[in-house]
Amino acid sequence: MNVGLDVSQHGGVLLVCLNRPEVLNAINTALGQALLDLFDGVNRGARPDARVIVMTGEGARAFCVGGDLKERNGMSDADWRAQRVIFKGYNSAMERCPVPILCAVNGFALGGGAEMVLRSDFAYASEQAEFGFPESRRGFMPGSGGTQRFARVAGQARAMEWIMTGERFSAQKALEWGLVNRILPQQDVLPALLETAQKIAANPDRAIRVIKQVIRAGAQADIETALHLETLGQQVLTGAADRQEGIAAFVEKRQPNWQD
Protein backbone atom coordinates (compact mmCIF):
# COMPACT_ATOMS: atom_id res chain seq x y z
CA MET A 1 0.00 0.00 0.00
CA ASN A 2 1.31 3.44 -0.93
CA VAL A 3 1.39 5.51 2.26
CA GLY A 4 2.92 8.57 0.61
CA LEU A 5 6.63 8.01 1.27
CA ASP A 6 9.07 7.48 -1.59
CA VAL A 7 12.58 6.37 -0.65
CA SER A 8 15.47 5.96 -3.10
CA GLN A 9 19.23 5.48 -2.73
CA HIS A 10 21.65 7.68 -4.69
CA GLY A 11 25.15 6.53 -3.87
CA GLY A 12 25.64 7.38 -0.21
CA VAL A 13 22.56 9.64 -0.13
CA LEU A 14 19.11 8.41 0.87
CA LEU A 15 16.42 10.58 -0.74
CA VAL A 16 13.15 10.65 1.21
CA CYS A 17 10.17 12.29 -0.51
CA LEU A 18 6.86 13.01 1.20
CA ASN A 19 4.44 12.13 -1.60
CA ARG A 20 0.94 13.36 -0.79
CA PRO A 21 0.81 16.49 -2.98
CA GLU A 22 -2.99 16.46 -3.10
CA VAL A 23 -2.96 17.46 0.59
CA LEU A 24 0.26 19.51 0.44
CA ASN A 25 2.21 16.54 1.82
CA ALA A 26 0.34 16.61 5.13
CA ILE A 27 1.29 13.77 7.45
CA ASN A 28 -1.45 11.33 8.39
CA THR A 29 -1.12 8.39 10.75
CA ALA A 30 0.04 5.97 8.04
CA LEU A 31 2.75 8.34 6.80
CA GLY A 32 3.84 9.05 10.37
CA GLN A 33 4.25 5.30 10.94
CA ALA A 34 6.23 4.98 7.71
CA LEU A 35 8.58 7.77 8.84
CA LEU A 36 8.98 6.09 12.21
CA ASP A 37 9.82 2.75 10.57
CA LEU A 38 12.29 4.42 8.19
CA PHE A 39 14.26 6.32 10.81
CA ASP A 40 14.17 3.45 13.28
CA GLY A 41 15.71 1.31 10.54
CA VAL A 42 18.44 3.86 9.84
CA ASN A 43 19.20 4.14 13.55
CA ARG A 44 19.43 0.34 13.89
CA GLY A 45 21.88 0.15 10.99
CA ALA A 46 19.40 -1.47 8.60
CA ARG A 47 20.41 1.00 5.85
CA PRO A 48 24.22 1.01 6.02
CA ASP A 49 24.54 2.81 2.67
CA ALA A 50 22.63 5.84 3.99
CA ARG A 51 25.45 8.23 4.86
CA VAL A 52 23.29 11.34 4.38
CA ILE A 53 19.49 11.71 4.27
CA VAL A 54 17.82 14.33 2.08
CA MET A 55 14.14 15.05 2.68
CA THR A 56 11.80 16.89 0.30
CA GLY A 57 8.14 17.10 -0.67
CA GLU A 58 6.44 16.09 -3.91
CA GLY A 59 4.98 18.82 -6.10
CA ALA A 60 5.63 22.50 -6.58
CA ARG A 61 3.43 23.85 -3.77
CA ALA A 62 4.58 22.32 -0.51
CA PHE A 63 7.38 20.66 1.40
CA CYS A 64 5.02 19.65 4.21
CA VAL A 65 2.14 21.40 6.01
CA GLY A 66 2.30 19.24 9.13
CA GLY A 67 -0.41 16.96 10.45
CA ASP A 68 -3.38 16.06 8.23
CA LEU A 69 -6.24 18.05 9.75
CA LYS A 70 -8.81 16.32 7.55
CA GLU A 71 -7.87 13.03 9.17
CA ARG A 72 -7.90 14.67 12.60
CA ASN A 73 -11.33 16.22 12.11
CA GLY A 74 -13.65 14.39 14.48
CA MET A 75 -10.88 12.35 16.11
CA SER A 76 -11.61 11.28 19.65
CA ASP A 77 -9.14 12.30 22.35
CA ALA A 78 -7.99 8.67 22.53
CA ASP A 79 -7.33 8.52 18.78
CA TRP A 80 -5.49 11.85 18.92
CA ARG A 81 -3.26 10.58 21.74
CA ALA A 82 -2.58 7.34 19.85
CA GLN A 83 -1.51 9.32 16.79
CA ARG A 84 0.72 11.53 18.93
CA VAL A 85 2.59 8.43 20.13
CA ILE A 86 3.46 7.66 16.50
CA PHE A 87 4.31 11.26 15.66
CA LYS A 88 6.49 11.71 18.74
CA GLY A 89 8.11 8.40 17.85
CA TYR A 90 9.24 9.51 14.40
CA ASN A 91 10.26 12.93 15.76
CA SER A 92 12.45 11.24 18.35
CA ALA A 93 13.86 8.79 15.79
CA MET A 94 14.83 11.71 13.54
CA GLU A 95 16.41 13.48 16.50
CA ARG A 96 18.52 10.41 17.32
CA CYS A 97 19.55 9.80 13.71
CA PRO A 98 23.37 9.55 13.59
CA VAL A 99 23.70 10.63 9.95
CA PRO A 100 23.04 14.17 8.65
CA ILE A 101 19.45 15.02 7.71
CA LEU A 102 19.05 17.79 5.14
CA CYS A 103 15.79 19.35 3.90
CA ALA A 104 15.01 20.67 0.42
CA VAL A 105 12.10 23.03 1.10
CA ASN A 106 10.28 23.44 -2.20
CA GLY A 107 7.17 25.27 -0.94
CA PHE A 108 5.07 25.59 2.20
CA ALA A 109 6.73 24.37 5.41
CA LEU A 110 4.02 24.88 7.99
CA GLY A 111 3.37 23.44 11.44
CA GLY A 112 4.99 20.02 11.62
CA GLY A 113 6.65 20.74 8.29
CA ALA A 114 8.47 23.75 9.74
CA GLU A 115 9.35 21.65 12.79
CA MET A 116 10.82 19.01 10.48
CA VAL A 117 13.09 21.66 8.97
CA LEU A 118 14.13 22.80 12.45
CA ARG A 119 14.85 19.20 13.41
CA SER A 120 17.14 18.71 10.41
CA ASP A 121 20.84 19.58 10.34
CA PHE A 122 20.39 22.22 7.65
CA ALA A 123 18.11 23.14 4.77
CA TYR A 124 17.94 24.89 1.40
CA ALA A 125 14.70 26.62 0.37
CA SER A 126 13.06 27.83 -2.81
CA GLU A 127 12.48 31.53 -3.35
CA GLN A 128 8.72 31.09 -2.91
CA ALA A 129 8.91 28.87 0.18
CA GLU A 130 6.88 30.03 3.18
CA PHE A 131 7.22 28.99 6.79
CA GLY A 132 4.92 29.25 9.77
CA PHE A 133 3.27 27.75 12.83
CA PRO A 134 -0.51 28.08 12.29
CA GLU A 135 -1.50 25.89 15.25
CA SER A 136 -2.65 28.81 17.43
CA ARG A 137 -5.28 29.62 14.79
CA ARG A 138 -6.70 26.13 15.26
CA GLY A 139 -6.84 26.22 19.04
CA PHE A 140 -3.67 24.35 19.91
CA MET A 141 0.12 24.80 19.66
CA PRO A 142 3.22 23.28 18.08
CA GLY A 143 3.96 19.92 19.65
CA SER A 144 7.01 18.60 17.80
CA GLY A 145 9.67 21.00 19.02
CA GLY A 146 8.53 24.21 17.35
CA THR A 147 8.23 26.34 20.49
CA GLN A 148 11.71 25.32 21.63
CA ARG A 149 13.79 24.99 18.46
CA PHE A 150 12.36 28.08 16.74
CA ALA A 151 13.11 30.16 19.83
CA ARG A 152 16.66 28.85 19.94
CA VAL A 153 17.29 29.52 16.25
CA ALA A 154 15.40 32.78 15.66
CA GLY A 155 15.19 34.20 19.19
CA GLN A 156 12.54 34.13 21.90
CA ALA A 157 10.78 37.34 20.90
CA ARG A 158 10.40 36.26 17.27
CA ALA A 159 9.12 32.88 18.38
CA MET A 160 6.53 34.55 20.59
CA GLU A 161 5.27 36.77 17.78
CA TRP A 162 5.16 34.28 14.93
CA ILE A 163 3.86 31.28 16.89
CA MET A 164 1.21 33.35 18.71
CA THR A 165 -0.06 35.07 15.55
CA GLY A 166 0.18 31.96 13.39
CA GLU A 167 1.27 34.09 10.45
CA ARG A 168 3.64 32.89 7.74
CA PHE A 169 7.10 34.25 7.03
CA SER A 170 9.16 34.25 3.86
CA ALA A 171 12.17 32.23 2.77
CA GLN A 172 14.21 35.45 3.02
CA LYS A 173 13.30 35.81 6.70
CA ALA A 174 14.06 32.12 7.23
CA LEU A 175 17.51 32.73 5.75
CA GLU A 176 18.12 35.84 7.86
CA TRP A 177 17.02 34.05 11.04
CA GLY A 178 19.11 30.93 10.41
CA LEU A 179 16.40 28.38 9.55
CA VAL A 180 17.84 27.77 6.08
CA ASN A 181 21.33 28.07 4.62
CA ARG A 182 20.52 29.02 1.03
CA ILE A 183 17.65 30.31 -1.13
CA LEU A 184 17.49 29.12 -4.73
CA PRO A 185 15.06 29.03 -7.67
CA GLN A 186 12.62 26.21 -7.06
CA GLN A 187 13.98 23.95 -9.78
CA ASP A 188 17.50 24.23 -8.32
CA VAL A 189 16.79 23.49 -4.65
CA LEU A 190 16.82 19.70 -4.69
CA PRO A 191 19.71 19.32 -7.19
CA ALA A 192 21.83 21.77 -5.20
CA LEU A 193 21.13 20.02 -1.91
CA LEU A 194 21.81 16.59 -3.43
CA GLU A 195 25.14 17.91 -4.67
CA THR A 196 25.99 19.12 -1.18
CA ALA A 197 24.83 15.80 0.29
CA GLN A 198 27.08 13.87 -2.11
CA LYS A 199 30.06 15.97 -0.99
CA ILE A 200 29.31 15.07 2.62
CA ALA A 201 28.78 11.40 1.75
CA ALA A 202 32.20 11.32 0.06
CA ASN A 203 33.86 12.01 3.43
CA PRO A 204 34.48 9.22 5.96
CA ASP A 205 31.23 8.22 7.63
CA ARG A 206 32.71 7.97 11.10
CA ALA A 207 34.05 11.52 11.00
CA ILE A 208 30.72 12.92 9.79
CA ARG A 209 28.79 11.14 12.54
CA VAL A 210 31.16 12.38 15.26
CA ILE A 211 31.05 15.94 13.88
CA LYS A 212 27.24 15.92 13.92
CA GLN A 213 27.12 14.58 17.47
CA VAL A 214 29.65 17.08 18.80
CA ILE A 215 28.07 20.14 17.15
CA ARG A 216 24.55 19.21 18.26
CA ALA A 217 25.50 18.32 21.83
CA GLY A 218 27.86 21.26 22.16
CA ALA A 219 25.23 23.75 21.03
CA GLN A 220 23.17 22.84 24.10
CA ALA A 221 26.08 23.03 26.53
CA ASP A 222 28.21 25.77 28.08
CA ILE A 223 31.38 26.60 26.13
CA GLU A 224 33.73 24.74 28.48
CA THR A 225 31.71 21.54 28.21
CA ALA A 226 31.32 21.99 24.45
CA LEU A 227 35.08 22.35 23.95
CA HIS A 228 35.60 19.22 26.05
CA LEU A 229 33.19 17.36 23.75
CA GLU A 230 35.18 18.61 20.76
CA THR A 231 38.40 17.30 22.28
CA LEU A 232 36.82 13.91 22.94
CA GLY A 233 35.51 13.75 19.38
CA GLN A 234 38.90 14.59 17.94
CA GLN A 235 40.52 11.92 20.12
CA VAL A 236 38.06 9.33 18.85
CA LEU A 237 38.94 10.18 15.24
CA THR A 238 42.68 10.46 15.91
CA GLY A 239 42.86 6.71 16.44
CA ALA A 240 40.94 5.89 13.26
CA ALA A 241 42.63 4.54 10.14
CA ASP A 242 40.83 7.14 8.05
CA ARG A 243 42.85 9.95 9.63
CA GLN A 244 46.10 8.35 8.52
CA GLU A 245 44.65 7.65 5.07
CA GLY A 246 43.42 11.22 4.69
CA ILE A 247 46.84 12.67 5.49
CA ALA A 248 48.65 10.15 3.27
CA ALA A 249 46.29 10.88 0.35
CA PHE A 250 46.96 14.61 0.70
CA VAL A 251 50.75 14.15 0.75
CA GLU A 252 50.68 11.68 -2.16
CA LYS A 253 48.25 13.88 -4.17
CA ARG A 254 45.63 11.18 -4.66
CA GLN A 255 42.01 10.49 -3.70
CA PRO A 256 41.65 8.87 -0.26
CA ASN A 257 40.50 5.29 0.09
CA TRP A 258 38.32 5.41 3.20
CA GLN A 259 38.02 2.24 5.25
CA ASP A 260 34.47 2.74 6.62
N, C-alpha and C positions, 0 to 999 in steps of 0.2 A: 504494500500500500504506500502510495506517495504521500508523505506527511509534510512536504514542503521544504526539504533540506537536501541540497545537492552537494556532494562531496567528491572532489577529484584531486589526484596527486600530480604535481608538476615538479619533477625532480625532488628536491628536498622541501618543497612548499606544498602544504595542504590547503587547497582552496575550498572554503565553506560558503555556500550561497543560500541565503534565505529565499525560498522560491514560493511565495504566496502573493504575487504582485496584484492580484485582484482585491486584496485587502491591505495593500501597502506593506506587505511582509509582516503583518501583525503575528504575534506568537500565540497560538492556541495551546491547549494541553498536549496534544500529540507532538507538535513541533518542540515544545519545551522538553518533553521526554526524549525526543531524538537528540536534542542538544546535550542533555544530561548524559545519554549513552555515549555520544561522540567524545565528549571531554573526559568522561570517566575512562574510556578506552585509551585515549592519549596519555592520561595520567598513569595508567597501569602499564604502559609500554606496549600496548596492542598495536600501535602504529609507529614503529621505530623509524620509518622514513620521514615522518613529519618533524622537520627541524624548525619550521616556521609555519604558523597558521595565518592565513589571510581570510577575513570575513567580509562579505558584501551582501547586497540585496539585489534581487532580480527586478528588472524594469528600470525605467528612467525616472520614476517619481519618488521612490522611497528606498532608503536603506532598511529601516525598521521603525514602526510606530508604536512598539511596545506590545502590551497584552491585547488580545483580541476581545474588544468590548462587546461585540455581537455574541460571542460565545458566553461571555460573562453576564450578559443581560438575563436576569431571572435566576441566576445561580443562587442556591441556598448558601448559608454561611458555611455549612460543612463542605460543600463542593468547592467553595472559594478557598477554604483552608487547605483542602487536599491539593488543589492546583498550586497553591503557594509552596507546598512542600517540594513539588517538582521544580518550580521556578527557582526557589532558593537553592535547590540542589544543583541546577546547571550553573547558576551564578557562582556558587562556591567552587564547583569543578573548574570553571574558567579562572577563578582567582588563584587556584592552586596549580594551574597548568605550568609546567616547567619550561616550556618553549615559548618564544615570543608570539603574541597575538596582535595582529595588525588589522585595522578596519579601513575599508575603502567605502567612504560615505558618499553615495551617489545621489541622494535626495533627502527626504525627511528623515531625521533621527530624533524621534520624539519619545518621551516617557522611557520605557524600558530600552528603546533603541538608543537614546542618548546615554543611558546608563551603561549599555554595552560598549559604547565608544569610550566612556570614562574607565571602564574595567580593562580595556585593552592596553597594550604597551605604547602604541601611538597610532595615529590615523592620518589619512589624507582625505580631503573633501572636495566635492565639485563646487563650482562657483555658485550654483543655485541651491546648494544644500541649506537646510534650515534645521535648527536644533531647538529643543524646548522640553519643558516638564509640565504638561497640561493637566496633571492629576488633580490639582486644587480646584479646577473648573468642573470636576466630576465628583467632588465631595470626598476625595481621599488624598493621598500624598505618595511621592516616590517611595518604593519599598525595596529597591535592589541597589542601594548604595548612592542614589542621586543626591540626597541631602548632605551626605558626608563627602563624597568624592568631588562633587561640583564646588562645594565650599573650599576644599583644599586646593583645587586647581585654579578657580576663578576668584576666590575671595569670599568671605562670609557675607558681606553686604550685597554683592552681586547675587549670590545664591538666594538670599532672602527675597530680593526683588523679583527675580525671574521665576523662582519656584512658587512664590506666593501669588504672583499675577497670572502664571500659566502662559505667558506670552512667549512667542518664538523669537529666536535671535539668529542672525545671519552667519554664514560661513566666515565672513571677515571678522566678526566679533569672536567666533570660536577660535580663529587663528590668533587674534590679539590676546585672548585670555588663556591660551595654552591648551585648548582641547584638541586641536589638530595641528599638524606640523606643516602642511602645505595645502594650498588651494589650486586646483587645476580645472581646465575645461572638462566637462563631464566624461567625454569619451577617453580622456587621458588618465583618469583617476586610477582605475584598476590596473592598466598596464604599467603605470609608474610605480604603484605600490608593489606589484609582482616583481618588477625589476629590483626594487629595494630589498624585497624579501629574498630573492635569489642571491643577492650579495651577502646577506646575513647567513643564509643557508650554506654558502661556500666556505664559511669560517668553521673552525672546529666546534662541534656541538657542545662539548663539555664547557668550553670557554663561554659560549653564548648563554648557557643555562646558569653558570655561576654569575656572570655579569648581571643578568636579569634579577637573580635572587638578591644580590648585593645592593643594586640600585633601589629595588622596591623596598627591601627591609630597611635600608639606610635612610630612605626618605621619611620614614615614620619614627626615626630615632633621633636622639641628640647627636651633635656633630662628633663628639668623642666616641660614642658607641658606633656610629656609622663608619668612621675611619678605622676602627678596630675590625668591623665586618669586612671592609675593603682589604685590610691586611690578611685576614684569614682566607678570603677568596683568592688573593694572589698566591698565598702559600699553597693552597690546594692545587692551583694550576702550575706552580713552579715545578712540582714533582711529576707532571704529566709529560708523556713522550711528545705530545704535540708542541710543547714549548720548544724543545730541542729541535724538532723538525722545522718549525717556523723560522727559527734563527738560521739553521743550516740552509734552508731554501733561499733566504734573503742573501746570505753570503755567497752562495753558489749561483745566484741569479736564475732560479728555476721556480716552477710552481710547487707549493708544498704538497706532500702526500700525507694527509691527516690519517691518524690511526683509528678515530672513533667511527 
